[in-house]
Amino acid sequence: MAYQWPRYPPCASDPCTSFECCGQNRYNTIWPNLIGVAVEEAKGIIMNDNPLVTVVVVPQGGGVLDIFCCNRVCIFVDENYRVRLVPVVG
């Protein structure tokens, strides 16, 4: 059985330093097709594509800790709660 990361938090990046390794060659780690998509729809797509991650919604003007986490995807949204940046594991 493959190692299962804990749900975020805590971060489960050790020894990862790049989002490419976080998908364990089985799951998506980047979602460029979600730009402009409503946040709840985007969140569902990400969680369906990669069950190892927890999605964190970041409102416009909000920030996150600058810590790389293989089990976290931040969705940065605009004032209409639509994805404004490409969601990426990390």
DSSP file (Angstrom, degrees, kcal/mol; ACC not computed):
  #  RESIDUE AA STRUCTURE BP1 BP2  ACC     N-H-->O    O-->H-N    N-H-->O    O-->H-N    TCO  KAPPA ALPHA  PHI   PSI    X-CA   Y-CA   Z-CA
    1    1 A M              0   0    0      0, 0.0     3,-0.1     0, 0.0     2,-0.0   0.000 360.0 360.0 360.0 135.1    0.0    0.0    0.0
    2    2 A A        -     0   0    0      1,-0.1     2,-0.1     0, 0.0     0, 0.0  -0.343 360.0 -93.4 -70.1 150.2    1.3    3.5   -0.9
    3    3 A Y        -     0   0    0      1,-0.1     2,-0.6    -2,-0.0    -1,-0.1  -0.423  39.1-145.8 -62.0 134.2    2.1    6.0    1.8
    4    4 A Q        -     0   0    0     -2,-0.1    -1,-0.1    -3,-0.1    48,-0.0  -0.925   9.1-136.5-108.1 122.4   -0.8    8.2    2.5
    5    5 A W        -     0   0    0     -2,-0.6     3,-0.1     1,-0.1     2,-0.1  -0.395  27.3-106.0 -70.3 151.1   -0.1   11.8    3.4
    6    6 A P        -     0   0    0      0, 0.0    -1,-0.1     0, 0.0     2,-0.1  -0.387  44.0 -91.1 -69.6 156.8   -2.1   13.3    6.2
    7    7 A R        -     0   0    0      2,-0.1    46,-0.1     1,-0.1    65,-0.1  -0.422  69.1 -65.5 -64.2 146.0   -4.8   15.8    5.4
    8    8 A Y  S    S+     0   0    0     63,-0.5     3,-0.1    -3,-0.1    -1,-0.1  -0.568 103.2  72.8 -76.5 140.6   -3.5   19.4    5.3
    9    9 A P  S    S+     0   0    0      0, 0.0     2,-0.2     0, 0.0    -2,-0.1   0.775  88.2  52.4 -76.4 162.8   -2.5   20.7    7.8
   10   10 A P  S    S-     0   0    0      0, 0.0     2,-0.1     0, 0.0    61,-0.0   0.482  95.9-119.0 -83.9 167.4    0.1   19.6    8.6
   11   11 A C        -     0   0    0     -2,-0.2     3,-0.1    -3,-0.1    58,-0.1  -0.397  20.0-164.0 -68.9 148.3    2.3   19.8    5.5
   12   12 A A        +     0   0    0      1,-0.1     4,-0.1    -2,-0.1    57,-0.1  -0.353  47.9 119.0-129.5  53.0    3.6   16.6    4.1
   13   13 A S    >   +     0   0    0     55,-0.2     3,-3.3     2,-0.1     5,-0.1   0.675  32.8 147.2 -96.1 -18.5    6.3   17.7    1.8
   14   14 A D  T 3  S+     0   0    0      1,-0.4     3,-0.1    -3,-0.1    55,-0.0  -0.458  80.8   4.9 -65.4 123.9    9.4   16.1    3.2
   15   15 A P  T 3  S+     0   0    0      0, 0.0    -1,-0.4     0, 0.0    -2,-0.1  -0.899 111.3 100.7 -98.7  18.1   11.5   15.4    1.1
   16   16 A C    <   +     0   0    0     -3,-3.3     3,-0.1     1,-0.1    54,-0.1  -0.316  27.9 163.8 -65.6 143.0    9.5   17.0   -1.8
   17   17 A T        +     0   0    0      1,-0.2     2,-0.4    -3,-0.1    -1,-0.1   0.262  63.3  58.8-135.0   4.6   10.6   20.4   -3.1
   18   18 A S  S >> S-     0   0    0     -5,-0.1     3,-1.2     1,-0.1     4,-0.6  -0.999  74.5-132.3-140.7 138.2    8.7   20.4   -6.4
   19   19 A F  H >> S+     0   0    0     -2,-0.4     3,-0.7     1,-0.2     4,-0.6   0.755 100.2  72.2 -63.0 -23.3    5.1   20.1   -7.2
   20   20 A E  H >4 S+     0   0    0      1,-0.2     3,-0.6     2,-0.2     5,-0.4   0.857  98.1  47.3 -60.6 -35.4    5.8   17.4   -9.9
   21   21 A C  H X4 S+     0   0    0     -3,-1.2     3,-1.5     1,-0.2    -1,-0.2   0.696  95.2  76.7 -79.4 -17.3    6.7   14.8   -7.3
   22   22 A C  H << S+     0   0    0     -3,-0.7    -1,-0.2    -4,-0.6    -2,-0.2   0.739  85.1  60.8 -69.2 -23.0    3.6   15.5   -5.2
   23   23 A G  T XX S-     0   0    0     -3,-0.6     3,-2.7    -4,-0.6     4,-2.1   0.490  98.1-136.1 -81.7  -1.7    1.2   13.7   -7.5
   24   24 A Q  T <4  -     0   0    0     -3,-1.5    -2,-0.1     1,-0.3    -3,-0.1   0.798  60.1 -71.4  51.1  33.2    3.1   10.5   -7.0
   25   25 A N  T 34 S+     0   0    0     -5,-0.4    -1,-0.3     2,-0.2     3,-0.1   0.683 134.1  74.7  57.9  20.4    2.9    9.8  -10.7
   26   26 A R  T <4 S+     0   0    0     -3,-2.7     2,-0.3     1,-0.2    -2,-0.2   0.584  87.1  49.4-127.8 -24.7   -0.9    9.1  -10.3
   27   27 A Y  S  < S-     0   0    0     -4,-2.1    -2,-0.2    23,-0.1    -1,-0.2  -0.854  81.8 -98.9-126.7 154.1   -2.6   12.5   -9.7
   28   28 A N        -     0   0    0     21,-0.9     3,-0.1    -2,-0.3    -2,-0.1  -0.315  27.6-178.9 -63.2 150.5   -2.8   15.9  -11.2
   29   29 A T        +     0   0    0      1,-0.3    60,-2.8    60,-0.1     2,-0.3   0.383  66.8  42.5-129.7  -4.2   -0.7   18.6   -9.6
   30   30 A I  B     -A   88   0A   0     58,-0.2    -1,-0.3   -10,-0.1    58,-0.2  -0.996  54.7-167.4-147.7 142.2   -1.6   21.6  -11.8
   31   31 A W    >   +     0   0    0     56,-2.4     3,-1.5    -2,-0.3     4,-0.1  -0.610  19.8 159.0-132.3  71.5   -4.9   22.9  -13.2
   32   32 A P  G >  S+     0   0    0      0, 0.0     3,-1.0     0, 0.0    -1,-0.1   0.751  73.1  67.9 -66.8 -22.3   -4.5   25.6  -15.8
   33   33 A N  G 3  S+     0   0    0      1,-0.2    53,-0.0    -3,-0.1    -2,-0.0   0.514  85.3  72.3 -74.4  -4.4   -7.9   24.9  -17.2
   34   34 A L  G X   +     0   0    0     -3,-1.5     3,-2.3    53,-0.1    49,-0.4   0.474  60.8 125.0 -93.7  -1.2   -9.6   26.2  -14.1
   35   35 A I  T <  S+     0   0    0     -3,-1.0    49,-0.2     1,-0.3     3,-0.1  -0.391  84.4  12.4 -58.1 128.4   -8.9   29.9  -14.7
   36   36 A G  T 3  S+     0   0    0     47,-2.9    -1,-0.3     1,-0.3     2,-0.2   0.341  96.9 130.9  86.5  -6.2  -12.3   31.8  -14.5
   37   37 A V    <   -     0   0    0     -3,-2.3    46,-2.6     1,-0.1    -1,-0.3  -0.537  69.2 -96.4 -80.8 145.1  -14.2   28.8  -13.1
   38   38 A A  B  >  -B   82   0B   0     44,-0.2     4,-2.6    -2,-0.2     3,-0.3  -0.328  35.8-119.0 -59.6 142.0  -16.4   29.3  -10.0
   39   39 A V  H  > S+     0   0    0     42,-2.5     4,-2.8     1,-0.2     5,-0.2   0.853 109.5  50.5 -58.4 -42.6  -14.6   28.4   -6.8
   40   40 A E  H  > S+     0   0    0     41,-0.2     4,-1.9     2,-0.2    -1,-0.2   0.894 113.0  46.6 -66.0 -38.3  -16.9   25.5   -5.7
   41   41 A E  H  > S+     0   0    0     -3,-0.3     4,-2.2     2,-0.2    -2,-0.2   0.930 113.9  48.4 -65.7 -45.2  -16.7   23.8   -9.1
   42   42 A A  H  X S+     0   0    0     -4,-2.6     4,-2.6     1,-0.2     5,-0.2   0.913 109.4  53.0 -60.8 -43.3  -12.9   24.2   -9.2
   43   43 A K  H  X S+     0   0    0     -4,-2.8     4,-2.4    -5,-0.2    -1,-0.2   0.914 109.6  48.7 -59.5 -44.1  -12.6   22.8   -5.7
   44   44 A G  H  X S+     0   0    0     -4,-1.9     4,-1.9     2,-0.2    -1,-0.2   0.892 111.0  50.1 -63.3 -40.9  -14.6   19.8   -6.6
   45   45 A I  H  X S+     0   0    0     -4,-2.2     4,-2.5     2,-0.2    -2,-0.2   0.933 112.1  47.3 -63.8 -46.2  -12.5   19.2   -9.8
   46   46 A I  H  X S+     0   0    0     -4,-2.6     4,-2.2     1,-0.2    -2,-0.2   0.934 112.8  47.8 -62.3 -46.8   -9.2   19.4   -7.9
   47   47 A M  H  < S+     0   0    0     -4,-2.4    -1,-0.2     1,-0.2    -2,-0.2   0.831 113.6  48.7 -66.6 -30.9  -10.4   17.1   -5.1
   48   48 A N  H  < S+     0   0    0     -4,-1.9    -1,-0.2    -5,-0.2    -2,-0.2   0.884 113.9  46.1 -71.7 -39.6  -11.6   14.6   -7.6
   49   49 A D  H  < S+     0   0    0     -4,-2.5   -21,-0.9     1,-0.3    -2,-0.2   0.793 128.3  22.1 -73.5 -29.0   -8.4   14.7   -9.6
   50   50 A N    ><  -     0   0    0     -4,-2.2     3,-1.5   -23,-0.2    -1,-0.3  -0.774  58.6-177.9-144.9  94.0   -6.1   14.5   -6.5
   51   51 A P  T 3  S+     0   0    0      0, 0.0    -4,-0.1     0, 0.0    -1,-0.1   0.527  78.5  73.4 -71.5  -3.7   -7.5   12.9   -3.3
   52   52 A L  T 3  S+     0   0    0     18,-0.1     2,-0.2   -30,-0.0    -5,-0.1   0.605  88.9  75.8 -82.4 -11.3   -4.2   13.6   -1.5
   53   53 A V    <   -     0   0    0     -3,-1.5     2,-0.4    -7,-0.2    19,-0.2  -0.643  64.1-145.6-108.1 158.1   -4.8   17.3   -1.3
   54   54 A T  E     -c   72   0C   0     17,-1.7    19,-2.1    -2,-0.2     2,-0.4  -0.967  26.1-132.4-111.9 135.4   -6.8   19.7    0.7
   55   55 A V  E     -c   73   0C   0     -2,-0.4     2,-0.5    17,-0.2    19,-0.2  -0.761  16.8-164.5 -93.0 131.7   -8.0   22.8   -1.1
   56   56 A V  E     -c   74   0C   0     17,-2.9    19,-3.0    -2,-0.4     2,-0.5  -0.972  11.4-145.6-116.3 119.5   -7.6   26.2    0.5
   57   57 A V  E     -c   75   0C   0     -2,-0.5    19,-0.2    17,-0.2    17,-0.1  -0.744  12.8-164.9 -87.5 126.7   -9.6   29.1   -0.9
   58   58 A V  E     -c   76   0C   0     17,-3.3    19,-2.4    -2,-0.5     3,-0.1  -0.942  12.3-141.6-115.0 112.4   -7.7   32.4   -0.7
   59   59 A P    >   -     0   0    0      0, 0.0     3,-2.7     0, 0.0    19,-0.1  -0.218  40.9 -73.8 -68.9 162.8   -9.8   35.5   -1.3
   60   60 A Q  T 3  S+     0   0    0      1,-0.3     3,-0.1    18,-0.3    18,-0.1  -0.337 125.4  20.1 -56.8 131.6   -8.5   38.5   -3.3
   61   61 A G  T 3  S+     0   0    0      1,-0.3    -1,-0.3    -3,-0.1     2,-0.1   0.279 102.1 117.5  88.5 -10.1   -6.0   40.3   -1.1
   62   62 A G    <   -     0   0    0     -3,-2.7    -1,-0.3     1,-0.0     2,-0.3  -0.376  46.0-159.1 -85.0 167.6   -5.4   37.3    1.1
   63   63 A G        -     0   0    0     -3,-0.1     2,-0.3    -2,-0.1    -1,-0.0  -0.868   7.3-143.3-139.8 172.6   -2.2   35.4    1.4
   64   64 A V        -     0   0    0     -2,-0.3     2,-0.1    -6,-0.1    -6,-0.0  -0.899  37.7 -84.8-132.9 162.3   -0.8   32.1    2.5
   65   65 A L        -     0   0    0     -2,-0.3     2,-1.8     1,-0.1     0, 0.0  -0.439  39.7-121.3 -65.2 142.2    2.3   30.9    4.3
   66   66 A D  S    S+     0   0    0     -2,-0.1     2,-0.4     2,-0.1    -1,-0.1  -0.395  72.4 122.4 -85.3  59.9    5.3   30.6    2.0
   67   67 A I        -     0   0    0     -2,-1.8     2,-0.4    23,-0.1    -2,-0.1  -0.991  64.0-125.4-124.9 126.0    5.8   26.9    2.9
   68   68 A F        -     0   0    0     -2,-0.4     2,-0.4   -52,-0.1   -55,-0.2  -0.567  32.3-179.0 -73.6 126.5    5.7   24.2    0.2
   69   69 A C    >   -     0   0    0     21,-0.6     3,-1.3    -2,-0.4    21,-0.7  -0.977  24.6-158.8-132.5 119.6    3.1   21.6    1.0
   70   70 A C  T 3  S+     0   0    0     -2,-0.4    -1,-0.1     1,-0.3   -57,-0.1   0.673  95.4  52.7 -68.2 -17.0    2.5   18.5   -1.2
   71   71 A N  T 3  S+     0   0    0    -18,-0.1   -17,-1.7    18,-0.1   -63,-0.5   0.029  98.2  79.4-110.0  27.7   -1.0   18.0    0.3
   72   72 A R  E <   -c   54   0C   0     -3,-1.3    18,-2.8   -19,-0.2     2,-0.4  -0.998  47.5-176.1-136.7 138.9   -2.3   21.6   -0.3
   73   73 A V  E     -cD  55  89C   0    -19,-2.1   -17,-2.9    -2,-0.4     2,-0.5  -0.988  16.3-152.0-128.9 123.1   -3.7   23.4   -3.3
   74   74 A C  E     -c   56   0C   0     14,-0.7     2,-0.7    -2,-0.4    14,-0.4  -0.805   1.3-156.6 -93.8 132.8   -4.5   27.1   -2.9
   75   75 A I  E     -c   57   0C   0    -19,-3.0   -17,-3.3    -2,-0.5     2,-0.6  -0.940   7.9-156.9-107.4 111.6   -7.2   28.5   -5.1
   76   76 A F  E     -c   58   0C   0     -2,-0.7     8,-3.1     9,-0.3     9,-0.9  -0.795  18.5-167.0 -88.7 121.4   -6.8   32.3   -5.4
   77   77 A V  B     -E   83   0D   0    -19,-2.4     6,-0.2    -2,-0.6     2,-0.1  -0.717  14.4-131.0-112.9 159.2  -10.1   33.9   -6.3
   78   78 A D    >   -     0   0    0      4,-2.2     3,-1.9    -2,-0.3   -18,-0.3  -0.220  49.3 -78.6 -91.8-171.7  -11.2   37.2   -7.6
   79   79 A E  T 3  S+     0   0    0      1,-0.3    -1,-0.0     2,-0.1    -2,-0.0   0.671 133.0  53.1 -66.3 -15.8  -14.1   39.4   -6.2
   80   80 A N  T 3  S-     0   0    0      2,-0.2    -1,-0.3     3,-0.0     3,-0.1   0.235 118.7-110.1-100.0  11.8  -16.6   37.2   -8.0
   81   81 A Y  S <  S+     0   0    0     -3,-1.9   -42,-2.5     1,-0.2     2,-0.4   0.896  74.1 136.1  57.2  45.3  -15.2   34.0   -6.4
   82   82 A R  B     -B   38   0B   0    -44,-0.2    -4,-2.2   -43,-0.1    -1,-0.2  -0.925  66.7 -93.0-116.9 147.7  -13.7   32.7   -9.7
   83   83 A V  B     +E   77   0D   0    -46,-2.6   -47,-2.9   -49,-0.4    -6,-0.2  -0.371  42.7 174.7 -62.3 127.4  -10.3   31.3  -10.0
   84   84 A R        +     0   0    0     -8,-3.1     2,-0.3   -49,-0.2    -7,-0.2   0.614  62.8  40.4-111.6 -17.3   -7.8   34.0  -10.9
   85   85 A L  S    S-     0   0    0     -9,-0.9    -9,-0.3   -51,-0.1    -1,-0.2  -0.943  96.7 -91.4-128.4 153.1   -4.4   32.1  -10.8
   86   86 A V        -     0   0    0     -2,-0.3     2,-0.2     1,-0.1   -53,-0.0  -0.467  44.5-125.4 -63.4 119.9   -3.5   28.6  -11.9
   87   87 A P        +     0   0    0      0, 0.0   -56,-2.4     0, 0.0     2,-0.3  -0.509  37.0 175.8 -68.9 134.4   -4.1   26.2   -9.0
   88   88 A V  B     -A   30   0A   0    -14,-0.4   -14,-0.7   -58,-0.2   -58,-0.2  -0.996  36.1-105.8-140.2 140.4   -0.9   24.2   -8.3
   89   89 A V  B      D   73   0C   0    -60,-2.8   -16,-0.2    -2,-0.3   -19,-0.1  -0.425 360.0 360.0 -60.9 139.7    0.0   21.7   -5.5
   90   90 A G              0   0    0    -18,-2.8   -21,-0.6   -21,-0.7    -1,-0.2   0.353 360.0 360.0 136.3 360.0    2.3   23.3   -3.1
